[in-house]
Amino acid sequence: MILLADPRVWGGVLLLSVLDMAAALVLYYAGRRGIEAVLARFPRLRRERLERVQGLYQEHGNALLFLCFLPMLGVWLSAGAGTAGVQVIAFVPWVLAGKMLRWSVVLVLLDQTLQILP
């Protein structure tokens, strides 16, 4: 775990997290234009799931955005945040925290894998 003590590694994690969050912002702003805009831009998403995500935001609040680090769930949560009217000032810190967790875990797993390979 010496890897996580290196400040350059944290700079890389931060850079990857910011870039990943910027991709989530595309989905968020598509969601701000409404469910129809999201469905037109991303045809694989289903209206029922986006409506369910809106209900989740009303029930659980903005902390739900932390789970955006999970593949595919992050797409629905980001687009749903826009359609649910979550403010961007609340969106950015939660998503960034989740993305930093994601890239930290990926980096540690990559480091451990490279150590066991000959």
Secondary structure, DSSP 8 states (H G I E B T S, - for coil): -GGGG-HHHHHHHHHHHHHHHHHHHHHHHHHHT-HHHHHHH-TTS-HHHHHHHHHHHHHH-GGGGGGGGSTTHHHHHHHHHHHHT--HHHHHHHHHHHHHHHHHHHHHHHHHHHHH--
